[in-house]
């Protein structure tokens, strides 16, 4: 599997809280590879605090990282996956 990924796959690092950057990454991948075959939404953060000590800014960051990014990525790649009848989506 490792040899296959080195030859046929890439890993991309980006700030997943930035929806514009996420969409740009998807566009770049589609230009270089024509499609995305597998999407693994694996990002997650937490604050080690009680909720009443968590600011709205911290809460927004948690939701943006853990939920909104998965929504944006899934929404961006699913149409092509469905067209190909090949949906590999891990949440």
Backbone as CSV, one residue per row, in Angstrom:
resi,resn,N_x,N_y,N_z,CA_x,CA_y,CA_z,C_x,C_y,C_z
1,UNK,0.820,-1.195,0.000,0.000,0.000,0.000,0.864,1.260,0.000
2,UNK,1.935,1.252,0.795,2.798,2.431,0.868,3.420,2.747,-0.495
3,UNK,3.863,1.718,-1.215,4.429,1.926,-2.547,3.379,2.506,-3.489
4,UNK,2.147,2.021,-3.387,1.061,2.522,-4.238,0.826,4.002,-3.967
5,UNK,0.756,4.375,-2.698,0.504,5.770,-2.360,1.637,6.678,-2.812
6,UNK,2.870,6.227,-2.677,4.002,7.035,-3.123,3.928,7.293,-4.618
7,UNK,3.429,6.322,-5.360,3.369,6.441,-6.808,2.089,7.120,-7.285
8,UNK,0.962,6.899,-6.607,-0.337,7.315,-7.117,-1.129,8.249,-6.209
9,UNK,-0.602,8.616,-5.085,-1.385,9.426,-4.160,-0.586,10.589,-3.614
10,UNK,-1.304,11.490,-3.012,-0.666,12.630,-2.372,-1.376,12.915,-1.054
11,UNK,-0.685,13.599,-0.208,-1.287,14.125,1.012,-1.175,15.639,0.935
12,UNK,-2.214,16.327,1.332,-2.223,17.787,1.264,-2.414,18.333,2.667
13,UNK,-1.622,19.334,2.982,-1.729,20.000,4.271,-2.280,21.397,4.016
14,UNK,-3.370,21.731,4.703,-3.916,23.082,4.590,-4.744,23.392,5.834
15,UNK,-5.032,24.657,6.018,-5.869,25.085,7.135,-7.320,24.779,6.778
16,UNK,-7.868,23.730,7.350,-9.211,23.296,6.964,-10.306,24.211,7.478
17,UNK,-9.954,25.179,8.292,-10.945,26.172,8.728,-11.165,27.242,7.663
18,UNK,-10.308,27.270,6.659,-10.385,28.257,5.587,-11.126,27.644,4.400
19,UNK,-12.411,27.964,4.261,-13.238,27.329,3.229,-12.755,27.658,1.820
20,UNK,-12.230,28.837,1.611,-11.724,29.208,0.285,-10.496,28.370,-0.057
21,UNK,-9.600,28.209,0.897,-8.410,27.381,0.688,-8.784,25.919,0.461
22,UNK,-9.777,25.427,1.191,-10.228,24.042,0.994,-10.722,23.832,-0.430
23,UNK,-11.553,24.742,-0.904,-12.087,24.615,-2.266,-10.969,24.702,-3.297
24,UNK,-9.968,25.547,-3.046,-8.815,25.658,-3.953,-8.025,24.353,-3.975
25,UNK,-7.841,23.733,-2.819,-7.148,22.442,-2.759,-7.884,21.395,-3.581
26,UNK,-9.194,21.346,-3.451,-10.008,20.387,-4.222,-9.847,20.648,-5.714
27,UNK,-9.897,21.909,-6.118,-9.718,22.257,-7.532,-8.344,21.814,-8.035
28,UNK,-7.313,22.073,-7.243,-5.955,21.678,-7.640,-5.830,20.165,-7.781
29,UNK,-6.415,19.441,-6.856,-6.370,17.971,-6.935,-7.081,17.492,-8.187
30,UNK,-8.262,18.030,-8.447,-9.018,17.611,-9.625,-8.279,17.940,-10.916
31,UNK,-7.550,19.062,-10.948,-6.758,19.410,-12.139,-5.620,18.416,-12.356
32,UNK,-4.966,18.013,-11.272,-3.804,17.130,-11.381,-4.157,15.651,-11.479
33,UNK,-5.271,15.243,-10.894,-5.613,13.820,-10.840,-6.958,13.501,-11.479
34,UNK,-7.684,14.486,-11.934,-9.001,14.336,-12.567,-10.113,13.983,-11.599
35,UNK,-9.788,13.415,-10.450,-10.844,13.084,-9.495,-10.234,12.745,-8.138
36,UNK,-11.084,12.701,-7.168,-10.710,12.237,-5.837,-11.452,10.936,-5.614
37,UNK,-10.729,9.871,-5.359,-11.345,8.560,-5.202,-11.704,8.242,-3.762
38,UNK,-10.939,8.768,-2.829,-11.181,8.494,-1.411,-11.023,9.800,-0.640
39,UNK,-11.979,10.070,0.244,-11.872,11.228,1.132,-11.955,10.728,2.567
40,UNK,-10.964,11.088,3.349,-10.962,10.743,4.769,-11.001,12.046,5.552
41,UNK,-12.138,12.313,6.170,-12.276,13.485,7.028,-11.818,13.078,8.418
42,UNK,-10.594,13.462,8.754,-9.971,12.963,9.969,-9.491,14.085,10.894
43,UNK,-9.892,15.303,10.635,-9.430,16.423,11.455,-10.320,16.572,12.679
44,UNK,-9.721,16.974,13.760,-10.500,17.228,14.965,-9.669,17.913,16.026
45,UNK,-10.281,18.862,16.682,-9.623,19.539,17.795,-10.579,19.573,18.983
46,UNK,-10.042,19.902,20.132,-10.855,20.064,21.333,-10.187,21.086,22.231
47,UNK,-10.929,21.596,23.143,-10.399,22.463,24.197,-10.563,21.694,25.494
48,UNK,-9.534,21.626,26.249,-9.597,20.895,27.513,-10.132,21.833,28.596
49,UNK,-11.382,22.247,28.405,-12.013,23.203,29.316,-13.468,22.814,29.528
50,UNK,-14.008,23.296,30.601,-15.448,23.199,30.792,-16.118,24.201,29.861
51,UNK,-17.340,23.913,29.464,-18.020,24.753,28.478,-18.161,26.197,28.941
52,UNK,-18.356,26.422,30.217,-18.519,27.806,30.663,-17.201,28.575,30.698
53,UNK,-16.085,27.894,30.492,-14.780,28.551,30.358,-14.335,28.662,28.897
54,UNK,-15.160,28.185,27.981,-14.849,28.207,26.556,-15.445,29.454,25.924
55,UNK,-14.599,30.207,25.222,-15.089,31.424,24.566,-15.839,31.058,23.284
56,UNK,-16.602,31.998,22.789,-17.317,31.785,21.531,-16.325,31.578,20.386
57,UNK,-15.223,32.288,20.407,-14.185,32.123,19.387,-13.610,30.707,19.399
58,UNK,-13.329,30.178,20.582,-12.817,28.808,20.695,-13.865,27.808,20.213
59,UNK,-15.117,28.022,20.591,-16.208,27.152,20.167,-16.347,27.157,18.639
60,UNK,-16.279,28.343,18.052,-16.378,28.460,16.596,-15.235,27.729,15.904
61,UNK,-14.045,27.810,16.469,-12.892,27.110,15.905,-13.078,25.593,15.951
62,UNK,-13.614,25.108,17.059,-13.877,23.670,17.192,-14.885,23.214,16.142
63,UNK,-15.991,23.936,16.011,-17.023,23.552,15.043,-16.512,23.660,13.610
64,UNK,-15.746,24.710,13.338,-15.212,24.892,11.996,-14.264,23.761,11.619
65,UNK,-13.405,23.383,12.548,-12.444,22.307,12.286,-13.125,20.945,12.218
66,UNK,-13.972,20.652,13.189,-14.530,19.305,13.326,-15.727,19.036,12.420
67,UNK,-16.535,20.039,12.144,-17.772,19.802,11.395,-17.818,20.503,10.043
68,UNK,-17.588,21.805,10.047,-17.740,22.565,8.804,-16.766,22.088,7.730
69,UNK,-15.541,21.798,8.111,-14.568,21.330,7.119,-15.007,20.012,6.483
70,UNK,-15.523,19.099,7.282,-16.003,17.814,6.737,-17.180,18.043,5.787
71,UNK,-18.051,18.967,6.141,-19.194,19.307,5.284,-18.713,19.859,3.945
72,UNK,-17.794,20.837,3.993,-17.302,21.470,2.764,-16.580,20.461,1.882
73,UNK,-15.694,19.671,2.473,-14.952,18.683,1.684,-15.880,17.629,1.087
74,UNK,-16.792,17.108,1.899,-17.723,16.091,1.402,-18.592,16.647,0.282
75,UNK,-19.099,17.842,0.477,-19.951,18.470,-0.535,-19.175,18.729,-1.825
76,UNK,-17.888,19.013,-1.700,-17.066,19.288,-2.877,-16.723,18.041,-3.689
77,UNK,-16.516,16.920,-3.027,-16.059,15.726,-3.750,-17.168,14.723,-4.081
78,UNK,-18.245,14.746,-3.342,-19.291,13.737,-3.563,-19.918,13.747,-4.955
79,UNK,-20.198,14.892,-5.567,-20.813,14.842,-6.899,-20.012,14.017,-7.906
80,UNK,-18.685,14.208,-7.956,-17.868,13.423,-8.895,-17.795,11.963,-8.485
81,UNK,-17.738,11.687,-7.186,-17.721,10.300,-6.720,-19.006,9.581,-7.116
82,UNK,-20.122,10.274,-6.964,-21.415,9.668,-7.309,-21.498,9.424,-8.812
83,UNK,-21.016,10.376,-9.626,-21.000,10.184,-11.081,-20.208,8.944,-11.463
84,UNK,-19.085,8.736,-10.789,-18.231,7.568,-11.064,-18.764,6.294,-10.408
85,UNK,-19.807,6.444,-9.602,-20.368,5.327,-8.847,-19.307,4.687,-7.966
86,UNK,-18.472,5.568,-7.381,-17.398,5.109,-6.525,-17.272,6.069,-5.341
87,UNK,-18.005,5.776,-4.293,-17.997,6.649,-3.130,-17.219,5.976,-1.995
88,UNK,-16.099,6.569,-1.646,-15.281,6.114,-0.522,-15.107,7.327,0.385
89,UNK,-15.954,7.416,1.385,-15.966,8.578,2.266,-15.918,8.088,3.705
90,UNK,-14.870,8.466,4.411,-14.718,8.080,5.813,-14.826,9.320,6.671
91,UNK,-15.717,9.274,7.626,-15.916,10.416,8.533,-15.300,10.119,9.864
